[in-house]
Amino acid sequence: VFNLEVLIPRHAWFNVRATAQRREEAERAMEQLVSWVHMATLHAAGAPILLVGTHKDKRHDPAEFDDLDTRMRTALQPLLSRDDVNLVPWESGGKLFFPIDNTIGHLDPVVQELRHAIEQSAVNDKLQYLQAEVPARWLQVHEHLKRRTEEPSDPASPGGAAAAEGEQEAPSSFPAVMTRDEIREIAAQYNVMDEAPEGHGGVSELEWLLLRLHSLGAVMYFPEERLRDLVVTEPSQLVELASRIIRDPVLHPPP
């Protein structure tokens, strides 16, 4: 979701500086949009992606939509030909994005088209994740992991104390990374065990759950011996961990 007012900058009469600033903001917003598509594809390759532009009541000129669509196709061109990128266009308008009017909601015909596109994308998604049946306890484990990830760090913990002093946290103290032992303890509360029953090929139910969540982009889990003891429960936060390799957290603190 993006703001049409930002991506469609207008000339500020008698203010060259303001006009240049608006253009720079539009360029940054386009870069963020491309980055978001990259990130969505990283988390769930092949999943439907719909781009929605809000504030159509402020930007409704068809010529401006044409220009934005051209710029958007140019910026996304390297991604549009990839098999793992599934952008769902606004078919009746011939655009990559759905321009909607927030002020009238469902009365906007494009909002109705957007709803239909979302429904059809979910039904026709080749991943078929909505049709897959999973035990209810798996959902309970996933919800618990999400809550655990969103909890603020304890200042009394080693990682919290280091953060308070401006030092770099150890990866195991990062909220988005949990050990398999921690996940095993949580899963056991919902009767999801890490012991392989007979007749299941030596794979435990917890292992199946982690592999399933990984396939959906909900977590990052690799069953290889050297990697299986750590699970990234919030993949988007992995960017923060990776950034610590190339920047000093004291000189360049997280935003």
C-alpha positions as CSV (number, residue, x, y, z in Angstrom):
1,V,0.0,0.0,0.0
2,F,1.4,3.4,-1.0
3,N,0.3,7.0,-1.1
4,L,-0.4,8.3,-4.6
5,E,0.3,11.8,-3.4
6,V,3.9,10.8,-2.7
7,L,4.5,8.8,-5.9
8,I,2.8,11.4,-8.1
9,P,4.6,14.6,-7.1
10,R,3.2,17.9,-8.4
11,H,5.0,21.1,-9.3
12,A,5.2,23.7,-6.5
13,W,4.7,27.0,-8.2
14,F,7.4,29.6,-7.5
15,N,9.2,27.1,-5.2
16,V,11.9,25.2,-7.1
17,R,13.3,23.7,-3.9
18,A,9.9,22.3,-2.8
19,T,9.5,20.8,-6.3
20,A,12.9,19.1,-6.2
21,Q,12.2,17.8,-2.7
22,R,8.9,16.2,-3.8
23,R,10.7,14.5,-6.7
24,E,13.3,13.1,-4.3
25,E,10.6,11.8,-2.0
26,A,8.9,10.1,-5.0
27,E,12.1,8.5,-6.0
28,R,12.7,7.2,-2.5
29,A,9.1,5.9,-2.3
30,M,9.6,4.0,-5.5
31,E,12.8,2.5,-4.2
32,Q,10.9,1.4,-1.0
33,L,8.1,-0.1,-3.1
34,V,10.6,-2.2,-5.2
35,S,12.4,-3.2,-1.9
36,W,9.0,-4.3,-0.5
37,V,8.3,-6.5,-3.5
38,H,11.7,-8.0,-3.1
39,M,11.1,-8.7,0.6
40,A,7.6,-10.2,-0.1
41,T,9.1,-12.5,-2.7
42,L,11.9,-13.5,-0.3
43,H,9.4,-14.5,2.4
44,A,6.8,-16.2,0.1
45,A,8.1,-16.8,-3.4
46,G,5.2,-17.0,-5.9
47,A,2.6,-15.6,-3.5
48,P,0.2,-13.0,-5.1
49,I,1.2,-9.4,-4.6
50,L,-1.2,-6.5,-5.1
51,L,-0.1,-2.9,-5.2
52,V,-2.6,-0.4,-3.9
53,G,-2.4,3.4,-4.2
54,T,-4.4,5.4,-1.7
55,H,-5.7,9.0,-1.8
56,K,-7.1,8.8,-5.3
57,D,-9.3,11.7,-4.2
58,K,-6.1,13.8,-4.3
59,R,-4.6,12.2,-7.4
60,H,-7.1,11.2,-10.0
61,D,-5.8,12.4,-13.4
62,P,-5.6,9.4,-15.8
63,A,-2.5,10.9,-17.4
64,E,-0.7,10.9,-14.0
65,F,-1.7,7.2,-13.5
66,D,-0.3,6.4,-16.9
67,D,3.0,8.1,-16.1
68,L,3.2,6.4,-12.7
69,D,2.5,3.0,-14.2
70,T,5.3,3.5,-16.8
71,R,7.7,4.5,-14.0
72,M,6.7,1.6,-11.9
73,R,7.1,-0.9,-14.7
74,T,10.6,0.5,-15.4
75,A,11.6,0.2,-11.7
76,L,10.1,-3.3,-11.4
77,Q,11.3,-4.5,-14.8
78,P,14.0,-6.9,-13.4
79,L,11.3,-8.5,-11.2
80,L,8.4,-8.8,-13.7
81,S,10.0,-11.6,-15.7
82,R,10.8,-13.7,-12.7
83,D,8.7,-16.8,-12.1
84,D,8.8,-16.3,-8.3
85,V,7.3,-12.8,-8.6
86,N,3.5,-12.8,-8.9
87,L,2.2,-9.3,-9.3
88,V,-1.6,-9.1,-9.7
89,P,-2.5,-6.1,-11.9
90,W,-5.6,-3.9,-12.1
91,E,-6.9,-5.6,-15.2
92,S,-9.7,-3.3,-16.1
93,G,-7.5,-0.2,-15.8
94,G,-4.4,-1.8,-17.4
95,K,-2.1,-0.8,-14.5
96,L,0.2,-2.6,-12.1
97,F,-1.5,-0.9,-9.2
98,F,-5.1,-0.3,-7.9
99,P,-5.8,3.4,-7.3
100,I,-8.5,3.7,-4.6
101,D,-10.4,6.6,-2.9
102,N,-10.2,6.3,0.8
103,T,-13.0,8.8,1.4
104,I,-15.8,6.7,-0.2
105,G,-14.5,3.2,0.6
106,H,-16.5,0.4,-1.0
107,L,-18.4,2.9,-3.1
108,D,-15.3,3.2,-5.2
109,P,-15.6,0.7,-8.1
110,V,-11.8,0.0,-7.9
111,V,-12.2,-1.0,-4.3
112,Q,-14.7,-3.6,-5.4
113,E,-12.4,-4.8,-8.1
114,L,-9.6,-5.0,-5.5
115,R,-11.7,-7.2,-3.2
116,H,-12.5,-9.5,-6.1
117,A,-8.8,-9.7,-7.1
118,I,-7.8,-10.6,-3.6
119,E,-10.5,-13.3,-3.4
120,Q,-9.5,-14.8,-6.8
121,S,-5.8,-14.6,-6.0
122,A,-6.4,-16.5,-2.8
123,V,-8.5,-19.2,-4.5
124,N,-6.2,-19.6,-7.5
125,D,-2.9,-19.3,-5.7
126,K,-0.7,-22.0,-7.0
127,L,0.8,-22.5,-3.5
128,Q,-2.7,-23.6,-2.3
129,Y,-1.9,-22.7,1.2
130,L,-5.4,-21.7,2.1
131,Q,-6.7,-25.1,1.0
132,A,-4.1,-27.0,3.0
133,E,-5.4,-28.5,6.2
134,V,-3.2,-28.4,9.3
135,P,-3.8,-29.2,12.9
136,A,-5.3,-26.4,15.0
137,R,-2.4,-26.8,17.5
138,W,0.1,-25.8,14.8
139,L,-1.7,-22.5,14.5
140,Q,-1.6,-22.1,18.3
141,V,2.2,-22.7,18.3
142,H,2.7,-20.1,15.5
143,E,0.6,-17.5,17.3
144,H,2.6,-18.1,20.4
145,L,5.9,-17.7,18.5
146,K,4.7,-14.4,17.0
147,R,3.7,-13.1,20.5
148,R,7.1,-14.1,21.8
149,T,8.9,-12.3,19.0
150,E,6.9,-9.1,19.6
151,E,7.6,-9.0,23.3
152,P,10.1,-6.3,24.3
153,S,13.6,-7.5,25.3
154,D,14.2,-7.9,29.1
155,P,16.8,-5.3,30.1
156,A,18.0,-7.7,32.8
157,S,18.8,-10.4,30.2
158,P,22.4,-10.4,28.7
159,G,21.1,-9.2,25.3
160,G,19.0,-6.5,27.0
161,A,21.8,-5.2,29.1
162,A,24.1,-5.0,26.1
163,A,21.5,-3.1,24.1
164,A,21.1,-0.7,27.0
165,E,24.8,0.0,27.0
166,G,24.9,0.5,23.2
167,E,26.7,-2.7,22.6
168,Q,25.9,-5.3,20.0
169,E,23.5,-8.1,21.1
170,A,24.4,-11.8,20.6
171,P,22.3,-13.4,17.9
172,S,20.7,-15.8,20.4
173,S,19.3,-12.8,22.4
174,F,17.7,-11.2,19.4
175,P,13.9,-11.5,19.8
176,A,13.4,-12.7,16.2
177,V,15.9,-15.7,16.7
178,M,14.9,-18.6,19.0
179,T,16.7,-21.8,19.7
180,R,15.1,-25.1,18.9
181,D,15.0,-25.9,22.6
182,E,12.9,-22.7,23.2
183,I,10.5,-23.6,20.4
184,R,10.3,-27.2,21.6
185,E,9.3,-26.0,25.1
186,I,6.6,-23.7,23.6
187,A,5.3,-26.4,21.2
188,A,5.0,-29.0,23.9
189,Q,2.4,-26.7,25.6
190,Y,0.2,-27.4,22.6
191,N,1.0,-31.1,22.4
192,V,3.3,-30.7,19.4
193,M,6.2,-32.9,20.2
194,D,9.8,-33.1,18.8
195,E,9.8,-36.9,18.9
196,A,9.3,-38.9,15.7
197,P,6.5,-41.5,16.1
198,E,6.8,-44.8,14.4
199,G,5.8,-44.8,10.7
200,H,6.6,-41.2,10.0
201,G,9.9,-41.6,8.4
202,G,11.8,-40.5,11.5
203,V,10.4,-36.9,11.3
204,S,8.8,-35.3,14.4
205,E,5.6,-33.2,14.3
206,L,7.6,-30.2,15.3
207,E,9.9,-30.7,12.4
208,W,7.0,-30.9,10.0
209,L,5.6,-27.7,11.5
210,L,8.8,-25.8,11.1
211,L,9.2,-26.9,7.5
212,R,5.7,-25.9,6.8
213,L,6.1,-22.4,8.3
214,H,9.4,-22.0,6.4
215,S,7.7,-22.9,3.1
216,L,5.1,-20.1,3.8
217,G,7.8,-17.6,4.7
218,A,6.5,-17.3,8.2
219,V,9.9,-18.4,9.7
220,M,13.3,-19.3,8.4
221,Y,14.3,-22.8,9.3
222,F,17.0,-25.0,7.8
223,P,17.1,-28.7,8.8
224,E,20.8,-29.0,8.1
225,E,22.7,-30.2,11.1
226,R,24.7,-27.0,11.6
227,L,21.7,-24.7,11.2
228,R,18.7,-26.5,12.7
229,D,19.3,-25.3,16.3
230,L,18.3,-21.7,15.5
231,V,15.0,-20.5,14.0
232,V,14.3,-17.0,12.7
233,T,10.7,-16.4,13.8
234,E,10.4,-13.0,12.1
235,P,12.3,-13.1,8.8
236,S,11.9,-9.4,8.2
237,Q,14.0,-8.6,11.2
238,L,16.8,-10.7,9.8
239,V,17.7,-7.6,7.8
240,E,18.6,-5.9,11.1
241,L,20.9,-8.8,12.0
242,A,22.6,-8.8,8.6
243,S,23.1,-5.0,8.7
244,R,25.3,-5.5,11.8
245,I,27.9,-7.2,9.7
246,I,28.4,-4.0,7.7
247,R,27.8,-1.2,10.2
248,D,28.9,-0.2,13.7
249,P,25.8,-0.1,16.0
250,V,27.4,2.6,18.1
251,L,28.1,4.9,15.2
252,H,25.0,4.0,13.3
253,P,22.3,3.0,15.8
254,P,19.2,1.2,14.5
255,P,16.4,3.6,13.5
